[in-house]
Amino acid sequence: MAQSTEKVTLSNMFRFVFGQVLNRKWLLILNIVALTVISLLEFVIPQYTQYIIDHVIPKHDIGLLTKVVLGLLATAIVLGVLSYVSTYYMGVMSQGAITNLRTELYQSTLQLDTQFFESSKTGDLMVRLTSDINNLQSLISANMLSMIGSIITFIFVWIYIFILNWQMAIAITITFPFMFLIYRIFRNRIHNAFRAARASQAQMSNQMQNTLTQIDLIKSYTNEEFEEQRFGMFANQNKQDMIRATQNQALFSPLIDFVNYLGTAIILAFGAYFVIHHQLTVGQLVAYLAYIGMLQGPIRAFTQILNQLQQSLVSYGRVMDIMALRPIIVDQPNAVPFPTMSTGVQLKDVSFTYPESDRPSTGTIPAAVSHVSFNIPFGKTTALVGHSGSGKTTLTKLIDHLYNLDAGDILFDGRPISQIQLQSLRENIAIVSQDIYMLDGSIRDNVRYGRSNATDDEIWQVIEMADIADFVHGLPQGLDTQIGERGVKLSGGQKQRLSIARALLKNAQLVILDEATASLDNESEKTIQHALENLMQSRTSLVIAHRLSTIHNADQIIVMDHGQVVERGTHTELLVANGPYAKLYNAQFN
């Protein structure tokens, strides 16, 4: 899995997130215009206060007072309307951008290789797709984008107060570096604290996911108390991480507030002095204090969103960890569709070792398969047998191109697997395994998963072939019956037959049965065997079997041991040879 080395910085984060916003530029322009006008109106409002104090009150002019107050109310109404427009369209822009981002991350995740999912935690991926994306959404929130207006206000106000009284402007400006110094000191502390909190939250999510998906195992071994203790450990760790982050935040905010109060005290002292010496009017001082609040507001707002910025930065890094990954198994420039087979599949000197990330941290692991060569003739049934760990399932993953070969080649009617389009290859291979995957949906949803446009007549046809039609007809809702998460409302045999019906509907050229009946009892196996025969009829088939009684009629049997082919032939030939196959067979039936 190739990965980018882009640094996780605030500038990169804003560039990435606002790249989504730029897809709808008119909304961004509308918001910036609204925020600019809002800033100008906020600048004007203290002028009404100054005018009333310095001009209206001394004149005792009620008519003028009425006009000024009406003007103030009109300004406030316009300000409120613009604030509504800005907040609403910021929400529209935010939701659109974050939906695109979440979809992009989901698509990127789905495109990654099997190796990534085998080495990743489901709970952690869920946190990245939900909580981490939500944290990034705050960057495009009304509060965050209002900082644009605050910056505009800050510039206007600072120029104005400098013109009005440069001594007080310099005095208040001296306090600003202290705010940024405090920000720099606490930035890394808060960032590291929230990064640790996010990691412990992912661990907690993994534990919850594992518990909910393995509840039968937990209850059968009465391990509820053990799982509660383990979850409690992760929850307590997350609590400690959050407390540490909150502690830093609790120190940070009062320090910033103190600097703000210091600035207000300085202005009151200077302002009172200038009023006493008639260098400043009372109205100007009151307006000046209002403008100081406007100056401190953006700085205070910026420092207050430090918490969210740091959380977002942590989430951005976790999202980019996924977005930066690139699948290794991709279509080659000269890739072609899967051929219409007439000769079959050929494995030529195939060798493969699982990537280092999939191995134990200590010791070495030999090749999963080594120098394997055999043919899977067109229209015939080839069986793979051998002890667990002999490389049988690995070969099915290589045939489905879930991993790249280390050496050798796999050819479909003479066409190398690397030259075949991935989607076309997998559309023409149907796999039925002992690990049955069911959607949380209806029977119809599960059967037509590989062909979403299949008609009900086609679905009923394959259900008949899979020997489960009587069961489905007997259900009150028929094809619309909900089977529950992971098919919990069905028996193992019923789920297996539905998976066979799904493979039948796919109508693939190559069928792979990976110990499809290993988890069933003998009676269920016999009832399903007929469905499997319907599936393999007139198709090229590769059958991995632990129960050798199911492969007596295979056209050829390949015996594997320690990743190598050690024997091949028909059932009768291999029994006569009295080699590894005969030993496996005798161990099961004698």
Residue pairs with C-beta under 8 A, 6 or more apart in sequence:
1 112
1 113
1 115
1 116
1 325
1 326
1 327
1 328
2 325
2 326
2 328
3 321
3 324
3 325
3 326
4 320
4 324
6 12
6 320
6 324
8 313
8 316
8 317
8 320
10 309
10 313
12 316
13 136
13 139
13 312
13 313
13 316
14 139
16 316
16 320
17 97
17 101
17 136
17 139
17 140
17 316
18 139
18 140
20 96
20 97
20 98
20 100
20 101
20 140
21 27
21 28
21 93
21 97
21 140
22 28
23 96
23 97
23 100
24 93
24 96
24 97
27 89
27 92
27 93
27 96
28 93
30 85
30 89
31 86
31 89
31 90
31 93
31 145
31 148
32 148
34 82
34 85
34 86
34 89
35 86
35 145
35 146
35 148
35 149
35 152
36 149
36 152
37 82
38 79
38 82
38 83
38 86
38 149
39 149
39 150
39 152
39 153
39 156
40 156
41 75
41 78
41 79
41 82
42 79
42 153
42 294
43 153
43 156
43 157
43 160
43 294
44 75
45 72
45 75
45 76
45 79
45 290
46 286
46 287
46 290
46 291
46 294
47 287
48 68
48 69
48 71
48 72
48 75
49 283
49 286
49 287
49 290
50 281
50 283
50 284
50 286
50 287
51 68
51 283
52 65
52 68
52 283
53 281
53 282
53 283
53 286
54 281
54 282
54 283
54 284
55 64
55 283
56 64
56 65
56 68
86 142
86 145
86 146
86 149
87 142
90 140
90 141
90 142
90 145
91 142
93 140
94 137
94 140
94 141
94 142
97 137
97 140
98 133
98 134
98 136
98 137
98 140
101 133
101 136
102 129
102 133
104 323
105 128
105 129
105 133
105 319
105 322
105 323
106 129
108 322
108 323
108 325
109 125
109 129
109 322
111 327
112 322
112 325
112 327
113 327
113 328
113 329
113 402
113 403
114 397
114 402
114 403
115 355
115 357
115 358
115 403
116 325
118 358
119 357
119 358
121 202
121 206
121 209
122 206
122 209
123 202
123 203
123 204
123 205
123 206
123 207
123 208
123 209
123 210
124 202
124 203
124 205
124 206
125 322
126 205
126 209
127 198
127 201
127 202
127 205
127 318
128 315
128 318
128 319
128 321
128 322
131 198
131 201
131 315
132 198
132 315
132 316
132 318
132 319
133 315
133 319
135 308
135 311
135 312
135 314
135 315
136 312
136 315
136 316
136 319
138 144
138 308
138 311
138 312
139 312
143 301
143 305
144 305
144 308
146 301
147 298
147 301
147 302
147 305
150 297
150 298
150 301
150 302
151 298
153 294
153 297
153 298
154 294
154 295
154 298
154 299
157 291
157 294
157 295
158 169
158 173
158 295
160 291
161 168
161 169
161 172
161 288
161 291
161 292
161 295
162 169
164 284
164 288
165 270
165 274
165 279
165 280
165 288
167 270
168 266
168 267
168 270
168 271
168 274
168 288
171 266
171 267
171 270
172 263
172 266
172 267
172 292
172 295
175 259
175 260
175 262
175 263
175 266
176 299
178 259
179 256
179 259
179 299
179 303
182 252
182 255
182 256
182 259
182 303
183 302
183 303
183 306
186 248
186 251
186 252
186 306
187 306
187 310
189 248
190 245
190 248
190 249
190 252
190 306
190 307
190 310
191 310
191 313
191 314
193 241
193 244
193 245
193 248
194 245
194 307
194 310
194 311
194 314
195 314
195 317
196 241
196 244
196 245
197 238
197 241
197 242
197 244
197 245
198 311
198 314
198 315
198 318
199 241
200 234
200 237
200 238
200 241
201 238
203 234
203 237
203 238
204 231
204 234
204 235
204 237
204 238
207 227
207 230
207 231
207 234
208 231
211 218
211 227
211 231
213 486
217 223
218 224
218 227
245 307
249 307
252 303
252 306
253 303
253 304
256 299
256 300
256 303
256 304
257 300
260 296
260 299
260 300
263 292
263 296
264 289
264 292
264 296
267 288
267 289
267 292
268 289
271 280
271 285
271 288
271 289
272 285
274 280
274 285
275 281
275 282
275 285
280 288
328 404
329 401
329 402
329 403
329 404
329 422
330 422
331 421
331 422
332 418
332 419
334 419
335 419
335 420
335 421
335 422
336 415
336 419
336 420
336 421
337 420
337 421
337 424
338 412
338 420
338 421
338 424
338 425
338 427
338 428
338 509
339 412
339 413
339 415
339 420
340 413
340 509
341 378
341 412
341 413
341 509
341 510
341 540
342 378
342 413
343 377
343 378
343 413
343 414
344 375
344 376
344 377
344 378
344 379
344 380
344 413
344 540
345 375
345 376
345 399
345 410
345 411
345 412
345 510
345 540
345 542
346 375
346 376
346 410
346 411
346 414
347 372
347 373
347 374
347 375
347 376
347 395
347 399
347 408
347 409
347 410
348 373
348 408
348 409
348 410
348 411
349 371
349 372
349 373
349 407
349 408
349 409
350 369
350 371
350 372
350 373
350 395
350 398
350 405
350 407
350 408
350 409
350 410
351 367
351 369
351 370
351 371
351 372
351 405
351 406
351 407
351 408
352 367
352 368
352 369
352 394
352 398
352 403
352 405
352 406
352 407
353 365
353 366
353 367
353 368
353 406
354 365
354 368
354 403
359 365
366 562
366 563
367 406
367 563
368 391
368 394
368 563
369 391
369 394
369 395
369 398
369 563
369 564
370 562
370 563
370 564
371 407
371 408
371 564
372 391
372 395
372 408
372 560
372 563
372 564
372 565
373 408
373 565
374 382
374 558
374 565
374 568
375 382
376 382
376 510
376 540
376 541
376 542
377 540
377 555
377 556
378 413
378 540
379 538
379 539
379 540
380 540
380 541
380 555
380 556
381 536
381 541
381 543
381 551
381 553
381 554
381 555
382 541
382 542
382 543
382 554
382 555
382 556
382 557
382 558
383 542
383 543
383 544
383 545
383 551
383 554
383 556
383 557
383 558
384 392
384 395
384 542
384 543
384 544
384 545
384 557
384 558
384 560
385 392
385 544
385 545
385 546
385 548
385 551
385 557
385 558
385 559
385 560
385 581
385 584
386 392
386 559
386 560
386 561
386 580
386 584
387 561
387 584
389 562
390 560
390 561
390 562
390 563
391 560
391 562
391 563
391 564
392 514
392 544
392 560
393 514
393 544
394 563
396 431
396 512
396 514
396 542
396 544
397 403
398 405
398 410
399 410
399 417
399 429
399 510
399 512
399 542
400 425
400 426
400 429
400 431
400 512
401 417
401 420
401 422
401 425
401 426
404 418
405 417
409 416
409 417
409 418
410 416
410 417
411 417
412 420
412 425
412 510
417 425
427 506
427 508
428 508
428 509
428 510
429 508
429 509
429 510
429 511
429 512
430 450
430 503
430 506
430 508
430 510
430 511
430 512
430 535
431 503
431 511
431 512
431 513
431 514
432 496
432 499
432 500
432 503
432 511
432 512
432 513
432 514
432 516
432 532
432 535
433 513
433 514
433 515
433 516
434 514
434 515
434 516
434 517
434 518
434 519
436 487
436 492
436 495
436 496
436 499
437 499
438 446
438 483
438 486
438 487
438 490
438 495
438 498
438 499
439 445
439 446
439 449
440 482
440 483
440 484
440 485
440 486
441 482
441 483
442 477
442 479
442 480
442 481
442 482
442 483
443 472
443 475
443 478
443 479
443 480
443 481
443 483
443 498
444 456
444 459
444 479
444 480
446 483
446 487
446 498
446 502
447 454
447 459
447 462
447 463
447 479
447 498
447 501
447 502
447 505
448 454
448 459
448 502
448 505
449 502
450 502
450 503
450 505
450 506
451 458
451 505
451 506
454 505
456 479
458 505
459 479
459 501
459 505
460 469
460 479
462 501
462 502
462 504
462 505
463 469
463 472
463 501
465 501
465 504
465 531
465 534
465 535
466 497
466 498
466 500
466 501
466 504
466 531
466 534
466 535
467 497
467 527
467 528
467 530
467 531
468 494
468 497
468 498
468 501
468 531
471 494
472 478
472 479
472 481
475 481
482 489
483 489
483 490
484 490
487 494
487 495
487 498
490 498
492 519
492 520
492 524
493 520
493 524
493 527
493 528
496 516
496 517
496 520
496 524
496 528
497 528
497 531
500 516
500 528
500 531
500 532
500 534
500 535
501 531
503 511
503 535
504 534
504 535
508 539
509 539
509 540
510 539
510 540
510 541
510 542
511 535
511 536
511 539
511 540
511 541
511 542
512 541
512 542
512 543
512 544
513 532
513 535
513 536
513 541
513 542
513 543
513 544
513 545
514 544
515 544
515 545
515 546
516 528
516 532
517 524
517 525
517 528
517 529
517 532
517 547
517 550
518 546
518 547
520 528
525 547
525 550
529 550
536 543
543 550
543 551
543 554
545 551
547 588
548 584
548 585
548 588
548 589
549 588
549 589
551 557
551 571
552 571
553 571
554 570
554 571
555 570
556 568
556 569
556 570
557 568
557 569
557 570
557 571
557 574
557 581
558 565
558 567
558 568
559 565
559 566
559 567
559 568
559 574
559 579
559 580
559 581
559 584
560 566
561 580
566 579
566 580
567 574
567 577
567 579
567 580
567 581
568 574
569 577
569 581
574 581
574 582
574 585
575 581
575 582
575 585
